[in-house]
Amino acid sequence: MMRDFTVLTLLAIWCFAGFFLSMKWLLDVSNHNGSRDGPDPATISKWMLWIWFGLDGTGIERSVDFHLVLGPSLMIAFAFLGNTLFLTILVSMLTNTFSKIVANATAEIHFRRAVLTFEGVKSDSIFAYRPPFNVVALLILLPLKLLLSPRWFHSVNVAMIRIHNAPILLLIGFYERHQLWRAPNGQPRGPSKRSKLFPWTFSGFSPHGDIQAVFETDPPEAILGKTVEVDLLT
């Protein structure tokens, strides 16, 4: 909104300066031809401002002092452009911009709240601890921060976060492995062998577990057929 207002204000100043110079040049030509002395530049500016805001029509009445034909024509054109066209465009532009702001107000508020939330999460290390453990972490970490170096403090903080969130992560992993990763026939997916007493594979804790599972999985028959054809060609 401020950008639109600034652009339109600059255009209005440019228009005002153009008409003012035209009036000044007409007045200089009229004085050079021996006519009576006309108004000074300050008076011309005052008349144009009055016409701009619709306060007084003295400038239109005295426009014949500049030129018999061009003076009234320029003043009437300035009154039309300044008081009618520019003000109408300004009101319409600001109204349109304000309506867009009001229409997107809810989304803007949600965006600002999301940004503030993410900033708070990133700036507050205690956010990683669930209540009431965040109070315990605060009582433990603040004294340790004065005793340990930044590197050791970071290591202790990461270790405490892992210990604190380990039970929840284990429960989520157990549920995903035994409920979401089942084949359509009810059997667990993958060729890995699990015992019935403790059906769990700890390969998921290592980044090499997925790579090893790729080598343990049998390829499809179509891929095997293409591999045999390539071997025969070579």
Secondary structure, 3 states (H helix, E strand, C coil): CHHHHHHHHHHHHHHHHHHHHHHHHHHHHHHHCCCCCCCCHHHHHHHHHHHHCCCCCHHHHHHHHCCCCHHHHHHHHHHHHHHHHHHHHHHHHHHHHHHHHHHCHHHHHHHHHHHHHHHHHHHCHHHHCCCCHHHHHHHHHHHHHHHCCHHHHHHHHHHHHHHHHHHHHHHHHHHHHHHHCECCCCCECCCCCCCCCCCCCHHHHCCHHHHHHHHHCCCCHHHHHHHHHHHHHC
